Amino acid sequence: MTQQVGEDADTPAGQPTRGEARRAGIAAFIGTTIEWFDFYIYGSASALVLGKIFFPAMSPALGTLAAFGTFWVGFLARPLGGLVFGHFGDRFGRKRALVVTLVMMGAATFCVGLLPGYAQIGAAAPITLIALRMLQGVAMGGEWGGAVLIATEYAPPGRKILYGAFAQQGSPAGNLLATLAFLAIAQLSEPAFSSWGWRVPFLASAVLVFVGLFIRLRLAETPEMNRVLAARTVSRLPIRDVLSRYPLLVALGVGAGTAGVAITYVKTTFALSWATTELRFDKSSFLTIITVALVVQVIVQPFGAVLASKIDLRRAILWMLLPELVLLPAMFMLIQTGSFPLAMIGMAVATFPHAMYYAALAGILAQVFPVAIRYTGMSMCYQLSTTLFAGTAPVLCQSLLTATGSIWPVVAVGVGYVLISIVSVLALVARTWTPGGNDELRV
């Protein structure tokens, strides 16, 4: 056999080459971008139009609240997806699970685009909408853990947090594409937007799904999972092993994910509804503000993984999260002025902390559990966090705003999310991190 030359020549036997690791990271990024696009377009639609189409008998505020309720349904279903596909991925491999999640997400999203409204089919419309949102949630619940593991289980030693950031980039990238899609169709007249324009992003997502499938079918199973399969040391019931052996780590993992998953929905989904219904912003203006903030997130987010890999992990976490306690209230104050440039500055600057932390979160959670139960363990942490905190964020914030007429209870909720994450992730790292190893955790 001819010896390999170049950067991969000194790769230890059994270890993936740097080229393979990079390809896995890029594949994880592209796949998660597509899935998150599908998931996020629903959030934009729920803030702008779904209340009118599927809950027309309600007042605008209550219709928006009902639409946010269907938005939350997707999050309620995500732990089920994490459980089902975590079990499947831990027993039979990551790749197979990821192909199924992509097909499921694409089918549900496309069907939302075709779904008649309440005026056409009555109560069947919101009921079917809820069912399709649940399918989206199940798919997303299984997607995240597998995508992160595709990246991190190919990563070179000591670089798992960096490679986990590839999968995390799919979230802001997908959100950015979703926002751009709605920004484009927001240029339509209101009747055109409400009747057919909002459906275009849902239907167009089918093209992206075929691209994602092409990429995922070309992936190989991860080296770490291949070793488990070859040794026949797979867990018979991963969820039982996770909950019986590591209940404290699951609880801490749920708390650790809070700021990473909930703050973005406070800043985008809720803020979009608040700014366009209570303040002086039109749809296009505030979607532009969110778009700029998402561009900032795409740019700055990877630096969180770099920071966590270069300095003491606990110190990096504090540097990333503590500024949010000041920047989040400042953001809402600037939006409340009604000034387009001030709101844009506030949202862009407030994006830095949670975005950088989100980049490091995947690599942290990906190293907490043993390989044989890792998909299930990290999926439970992340998906329970999204159900308890992210999915409820728009509903809770809108309810507080409606009940009090003030934005400050909403600000308090956002600050609470940050504090929960700081306490939980520091406790999790203290139990799993090997000092001096930076991103090398121990079980």
C-alpha positions in Angstrom: 0.0 0.0 0.0 1.3 3.4 -0.9 2.0 5.6 2.2 -0.2 8.6 2.5 1.7 11.9 2.3 0.8 15.5 3.3 -1.0 16.6 6.4 -2.6 13.2 7.0 0.6 11.1 6.8 1.3 11.2 10.5 -2.3 10.4 11.6 -2.2 7.5 14.1 -3.7 4.2 12.9 -7.4 4.0 13.6 -7.8 7.8 13.9 -9.6 9.8 11.2 -7.5 12.0 9.0 -7.7 15.8 9.2 -9.4 15.8 5.8 -12.0 13.3 6.9 -12.6 15.3 10.1 -13.1 18.5 8.1 -15.5 16.8 5.7 -17.5 15.5 8.6 -17.6 19.0 10.1 -18.8 20.6 6.9 -21.4 17.9 6.3 -22.7 18.4 9.8 -22.9 22.2 9.2 -24.8 21.9 5.9 -27.2 19.3 7.2 -28.1 21.2 10.4 -28.4 24.4 8.4 -31.1 22.8 6.3 -33.0 21.3 9.2 -32.8 24.5 11.2 -34.1 26.5 8.2 -37.1 24.3 8.2 -37.6 24.7 11.9 -37.1 28.4 12.0 -39.4 29.4 9.2 -42.2 28.2 11.4 -41.1 30.6 14.1 -41.1 33.6 11.7 -44.5 32.6 10.3 -46.0 32.2 13.8 -44.9 35.7 14.7 -46.2 37.3 11.5 -49.1 35.4 10.0 -50.1 32.0 11.4 -52.5 33.5 14.0 -54.5 35.2 11.2 -54.7 32.1 9.0 -55.3 29.4 11.6 -56.9 31.2 14.5 -58.9 34.0 12.8 -61.7 34.2 15.5 -59.2 35.5 18.1 -58.0 39.0 18.7 -54.6 39.7 17.1 -52.8 39.4 20.4 -54.5 36.1 21.4 -54.1 34.8 17.8 -50.3 35.4 18.1 -50.3 33.7 21.4 -52.1 30.7 20.0 -49.6 30.6 17.1 -46.8 30.7 19.6 -48.5 27.8 21.3 -48.3 25.7 18.2 -44.7 26.8 17.9 -44.1 25.4 21.4 -45.6 22.0 20.3 -42.5 21.5 18.2 -40.4 21.8 21.3 -42.7 19.5 23.3 -42.0 16.8 20.7 -38.2 17.3 20.7 -37.4 15.1 23.7 -39.4 12.3 22.0 -37.2 12.7 18.9 -34.1 12.7 21.1 -35.2 9.5 22.8 -36.2 7.7 19.6 -33.4 8.7 17.4 -30.9 8.7 20.3 -31.8 5.0 20.9 -31.6 4.3 17.2 -28.3 6.1 16.8 -26.7 4.5 19.8 -27.7 1.0 18.7 -27.3 1.2 14.9 -25.2 4.2 14.1 -25.4 8.0 13.8 -25.6 8.1 10.0 -28.9 6.2 9.6 -30.6 8.3 12.2 -29.6 11.5 10.5 -31.0 10.4 7.1 -34.4 9.6 8.6 -34.6 12.9 10.6 -33.9 14.9 7.4 -36.6 13.2 5.4 -39.1 13.6 8.3 -38.4 17.3 8.7 -38.6 18.0 5.0 -41.9 16.2 4.6 -43.5 18.0 7.5 -42.3 21.4 6.4 -43.5 21.0 2.8 -46.9 19.9 4.1 -47.3 23.0 6.2 -46.8 25.0 3.0 -49.7 23.2 1.4 -52.0 23.2 4.4 -55.4 25.1 3.9 -56.3 27.7 6.5 -59.2 27.8 8.9 -61.4 29.6 6.4 -61.1 26.5 4.0 -61.3 23.5 6.3 -62.3 24.8 9.7 -60.9 23.3 12.9 -59.0 20.6 10.9 -56.6 23.3 9.9 -55.1 24.1 13.3 -55.3 20.5 14.3 -53.3 19.4 11.3 -50.9 22.3 11.8 -50.2 21.1 15.3 -49.6 17.5 14.1 -47.1 18.7 11.4 -45.3 20.9 14.0 -45.0 17.8 16.2 -43.3 15.9 13.4 -40.9 18.8 12.9 -40.1 18.6 16.6 -39.5 14.9 16.6 -37.2 15.3 13.6 -35.3 18.2 15.2 -35.0 16.3 18.5 -33.2 13.5 16.7 -31.2 15.7 14.4 -29.1 17.8 16.8 -27.4 15.1 18.7 -26.5 13.1 15.7 -25.1 16.1 13.8 -22.9 17.1 16.7 -21.6 13.6 17.1 -20.8 13.3 13.4 -18.5 16.3 13.8 -17.1 15.6 17.3 -16.5 11.9 16.9 -14.4 12.6 13.8 -12.5 15.4 15.6 -8.8 15.2 16.4 -7.9 14.7 20.1 -8.3 18.0 22.0 -10.5 19.7 19.4 -13.9 18.4 20.0 -15.3 21.7 21.1 -14.0 23.3 17.9 -15.5 20.6 15.7 -18.8 20.7 17.6 -19.1 24.3 16.6 -19.5 23.2 12.9 -22.9 21.7 13.8 -23.8 24.7 15.9 -23.2 27.0 13.0 -26.2 25.4 11.3 -28.6 27.2 13.8 -27.7 30.8 13.0 -27.2 30.0 9.3 -30.6 28.3 9.1 -32.2 31.1 11.0 -30.5 33.7 8.8 -31.8 31.9 5.6 -35.3 31.7 7.2 -35.3 35.4 8.1 -34.0 36.4 4.6 -36.8 34.3 3.1 -39.5 36.1 5.1 -37.8 39.5 4.5 -38.1 38.9 0.8 -41.7 37.9 0.8 -42.6 40.7 3.3 -42.2 43.0 0.3 -45.4 41.6 -1.1 -48.7 43.4 -0.4 -50.5 42.3 2.8 -53.2 40.3 1.0 -50.6 38.5 -1.1 -48.4 37.8 1.9 -51.3 36.4 3.9 -52.9 34.3 1.1 -49.9 32.6 -0.5 -46.6 34.5 0.1 -45.9 33.0 3.6 -46.1 29.5 2.1 -43.2 29.9 -0.3 -40.3 29.3 2.2 -42.1 26.1 3.4 -42.5 24.8 -0.2 -39.0 25.8 -1.3 -37.4 23.9 1.6 -37.9 20.7 -0.5 -35.0 21.7 -2.7 -32.7 22.1 0.3 -33.8 18.7 1.7 -32.6 16.9 -1.5 -29.2 18.7 -1.2 -29.0 17.5 2.4 -29.9 14.0 1.6 -27.2 13.8 -1.1 -24.6 14.9 1.4 -25.7 12.7 4.2 -25.9 9.5 2.1 -22.2 10.0 1.3 -21.2 10.1 4.9 -19.4 7.2 6.7 -20.2 6.1 10.2 -18.1 7.8 12.9 -14.9 6.0 14.0 -15.9 6.0 17.6 -19.3 4.5 16.9 -17.7 2.0 14.5 -15.5 0.7 17.4 -18.6 0.3 19.6 -20.4 -1.6 16.8 -17.4 -3.8 16.1 -16.9 -4.7 19.8 -20.6 -5.3 20.2 -20.8 -3.2 23.3 -23.9 -1.2 22.3 -26.4 -0.5 25.0 -29.6 -2.6 24.9 -31.6 0.3 26.3 -29.6 3.6 26.3 -32.2 5.7 28.0 -32.2 3.3 31.0 -28.4 3.5 31.3 -28.4 7.3 31.0 -31.1 7.9 33.7 -29.9 5.2 36.1 -26.2 6.0 36.0 -26.1 9.8 35.2 -29.2 11.5 36.4 -27.3 14.5 37.9 -25.4 15.0 34.7 -28.7 15.1 32.7 -30.2 17.7 35.1 -27.1 19.9 34.9 -27.0 19.4 31.1 -30.6 20.6 30.8 -29.7 23.7 32.8 -26.5 24.3 30.9 -28.3 24.5 27.6 -30.8 27.2 28.8 -29.0 30.4 27.7 -27.8 28.7 24.5 -31.3 27.7 23.3 -33.8 30.1 24.9 -32.3 33.5 24.5 -32.4 33.4 20.7 -36.2 33.0 20.8 -36.6 35.9 23.2 -34.5 38.0 20.9 -36.0 37.0 17.6 -39.4 35.2 17.7 -40.8 37.2 20.7 -39.1 40.5 19.8 -40.3 40.3 16.2 -43.9 40.0 17.4 -43.5 42.7 20.1 -41.8 45.2 17.8 -44.3 44.8 15.0 -47.5 44.9 17.1 -46.7 47.0 20.1 -44.0 49.4 18.7 -43.6 51.4 15.6 -41.7 48.9 13.5 -43.0 47.3 10.3 -42.3 43.7 9.3 -39.5 44.6 6.8 -37.7 46.9 9.2 -37.5 44.6 12.1 -36.8 41.5 9.9 -33.8 43.6 8.7 -32.7 44.2 12.2 -32.9 40.5 13.0 -31.0 39.7 9.8 -28.1 41.9 10.8 -28.0 40.3 14.2 -27.9 36.9 12.6 -25.1 37.9 10.3 -23.2 39.0 13.4 -24.0 35.7 15.1 -22.7 33.7 12.1 -19.5 35.6 12.3 -18.8 35.8 16.0 -20.2 32.4 17.1 -17.2 30.2 16.2 -14.9 32.4 18.4 -16.7 31.0 21.4 -15.4 27.5 20.6 -11.9 29.0 19.9 -12.0 30.8 23.3 -13.2 27.6 25.1 -10.3 25.6 23.6 -7.6 28.2 24.3 -8.1 29.1 27.9 -9.5 27.6 31.1 -13.0 26.3 30.2 -14.7 27.7 33.3 -13.2 31.1 32.8 -14.2 31.1 29.1 -17.8 30.3 30.1 -17.9 33.3 32.5 -16.4 35.6 29.9 -19.0 34.6 27.4 -22.1 34.6 29.6 -21.7 37.4 32.2 -21.9 40.3 29.6 -25.4 39.0 28.7 -26.7 40.2 32.1 -26.1 43.8 31.0 -26.5 43.6 27.2 -29.9 41.9 27.2 -31.7 44.6 29.2 -29.9 47.2 27.1 -31.1 45.6 23.9 -34.8 45.8 25.0 -34.3 49.4 26.1 -32.9 50.4 22.7 -35.7 48.5 20.8 -38.3 50.3 22.9 -37.1 53.7 21.7 -38.6 52.8 18.3 -35.3 53.9 16.6 -34.2 51.6 13.8 -30.5 52.2 14.2 -30.5 52.0 18.0 -32.6 48.7 17.9 -30.1 47.3 15.3 -27.1 48.2 17.4 -28.7 46.8 20.6 -29.7 43.5 19.0 -26.3 43.0 17.2 -24.2 43.7 20.3 -26.5 41.5 22.6 -25.9 38.6 20.2 -22.3 38.2 21.1 -22.6 36.4 24.5 -25.2 33.7 23.9 -23.9 33.1 20.4 -20.3 32.4 21.6 -21.6 30.2 24.4 -23.8 28.3 22.0 -20.7 27.4 19.9 -19.0 25.8 22.9 -22.1 24.1 24.3 -22.2 21.2 21.8 -18.6 20.2 22.4 -19.1 20.2 26.1 -22.3 18.1 26.1 -20.8 15.7 23.5 -18.1 14.6 26.0 -20.2 14.1 29.1 -21.5 10.6 28.3 -19.8 7.4 27.2 -19.9 6.6 23.4 -22.4 3.8 23.7 -25.1 6.1 25.2 -23.8 9.4 24.1 -26.4 10.2 21.4 -29.3 9.5 23.9 -27.6 11.3 26.8 -26.7 14.5 25.1 -30.0 14.6 23.2 -32.0 14.3 26.4 -30.0 17.2 28.0 -30.4 19.5 25.0 -34.0 18.6 24.0 -35.4 18.8 27.5 -33.8 22.2 27.8 -35.4 23.4 24.6 -38.8 22.1 25.7 -38.7 23.6 29.2 -37.1 26.9 28.3 -36.8 27.6 24.5 -40.2 26.5 23.4 -41.9 28.3 26.2 -40.0 31.5 25.8 -42.2 33.3 23.3 -45.4 32.1 25.0 -44.1 33.1 28.5 -42.8 36.5 27.2 -46.0 37.3 25.3 -48.1 36.3 28.3 -46.1 38.6 30.7 -46.3 41.5 28.2 -50.0 41.0 27.8 -50.6 40.8 31.5 -48.4 43.6 32.7 -48.1 45.9 29.7 -44.4 46.2 30.5 -41.3 44.7 28.9 -39.4 44.5 32.2 -40.8 41.1 33.3 -39.6 39.7 29.9 -36.1 41.1 30.6 -36.2 39.4 34.0 -37.0 36.1 32.4 -34.1 36.5 29.9 -31.7 37.3 32.7 -33.0 34.3 34.6 -32.1 32.0 31.7 -28.6 33.3 31.7 -28.1 32.7 35.5 -29.5 29.1 35.2 -26.9 28.3 32.5 -24.0 29.8 34.4 -24.7 27.8 37.6 -25.5 24.6 35.7 -22.6 24.5 33.2 -20.0 25.4 35.8 -21.3 22.5 38.0 -21.3 20.2 35.0 -17.7 21.1 34.0 -16.5 20.7 37.6 -17.8 17.1 37.5 -16.6 16.1 34.0 -13.7 18.3 33.0 -10.0 17.3 33.4 -8.0 20.5 34.4 -5.3 21.2 31.9 -7.2 19.4 29.2 -9.3 22.3 28.0 -11.9 20.6 25.9 -11.1 17.0 27.1 -13.9 15.9 29.5 -14.0 12.8 31.6 -17.0 10.7 32.4 
